[in-house]
């Protein structure tokens, strides 16, 4: 019986991976500060400790610090401690075991004209600490011969980030979004989970993971709102105005020790600029995206 160590198994993506691995008959070690939903809990603070991977045949590394911290803040330093230094400690502990490392499409530089982004697209031009630290962490993983997965905007049952944030932005039946609608790739957590549990046998390297087709941004958001019983009129804030507001919000946040900007340049880029992932490389390994927004009751 295969034993799979899932880091961050108490979190959104990790818990889905742990449950699915157990359902497929694997023994699961759930590494993290919180217990996972199945298997045996192995306590691990990614910011400080070397993980105990005793007995593991495969490591799926989902543990990560997420967010959009103010540059130079304690939160940024804490993010690096997890996403970069924690990766280094994990890779040392893996000691030759196959590692599937969950990265993010946030590592990519913007693609001109919304052209499909392949894994050879430049990794640079990051607007926040999350993109920078994920890029630095995946460089370590790639150098160690890991399989690196690059999903974009993972959503699904139990999502603690994207959907709650979206719902919180609805005011008086309206939702203001930066710029006009654009084409965006999203990743259902089930599609990422399937990739994580099959990628150990793929050639080392980076692989994009996304839903079968990209979405029209505004249509996708209406689908999500409808699935959660919310209806809102979408209004468009001109992109130059949104970018100016983001710069001002970030400058204001720097004046407060633990301030969090209400809007950031990273958030504007994520919503206003087209990002379409080419998943041909993963499909060549036999992976297929089987879920989409329409499967969640709103499409």
Buried (B, 14 or more C-beta within 10 A) or exposed (E): EBBBBBBBBBBBBBBBBBBBBBEEEBBBBBBBBEBBBBBBBBEBEBBEEEBBBEEBBBBBBBBBBBBBBBEEBEBBEBBBBBBBBBBBBBBEBBEEBBBBBBBBBBBBEBBEEBEBBBBEBEBEEBBBBBBBBBBBBBBBBBEBBBBBBBBBBBBBEEBEBBBEEBBEEBEEEEBBBBBEBBBBBBBBBBBBBBBBBBBBEBEBEBBBBBBEEBBEBBEBBBBBBBBBEBEBEBEBBEBEEBBEBBBEBBEEBEEEEEBBBEBBBBBBBBBBBBBBBBBEBBEEBEBEBEBBBEBBEBB
